[in-house]
Amino acid sequence: MAKEELTYKAAISEIEKILAKIEEGELDVDELTMNVKRVSELLKTCKNKLQKTESEVTKILESD
């Protein structure tokens, strides 16, 4: 079974939820470490998606 790709919107939503927990002080040290790592992964995913989209839009605009 193929791994389902995370959408940009879903990644941003998850980041926002984690940040809310951090701001509210709901996480202990172990959870904080794990969640910071997850946010880092999600940010990389978002950055890659934005770069890919920018590249595709540039190609479309240049082809006209």
N, C-alpha and C positions, 0 to 999 in steps of 0.2 A: 504494500500500500504506500503510495507516494505521500511525502510530507506536504501538508497544505501550506502554501506561502502566506505569510502574515501580510495583511494589507497595511498601507500607510496609516489609514484612519484607525485601525485596530491597535497599531503600535503606539500612536499618539495617545489613544484612550488609556492604554495600559500604563504608559509613562505618567499621565495625569493622576491615575489612581494611586500609583506608588508614591508620587510626590506628595499627594494629600496625606497618606499614611505617615510619611516622614515628617511633614509639617505639624501633624497632630501629635507626634511623639508616640505613635502606636507600636513602633517596632523596637524589639530589643536589639542588642549589638549583632547577634548572629543573623537575625532577619534583615537588619540594615545592610550588612555586608552583601548578603545574597541579593537583595533588592537593588543595591547600587550596581552590582554586576549586571543584573537584568536590564536596568535602564541603559547601561553602556551598550549592551547588545542591541537594544531597541533603537538607540540613537544611530548606531552604525547602519541598521536596516533602513531607517528613514533617510539618512544621508545618501546611501546607495540608490534608493528609489528616486530621490530628488535629482541626483546626478544623471541617472538614466533618463528620466523625464526631460530634463534640460537638453540632453543630447538629442533625443528624439524630436523635440520641438525645433531645435536648431536645424536639424536635417530637413524637416518639413518646410521650414521657412526658407531655407537655402535652395530647395528644389523648385520653388515657384518662380 
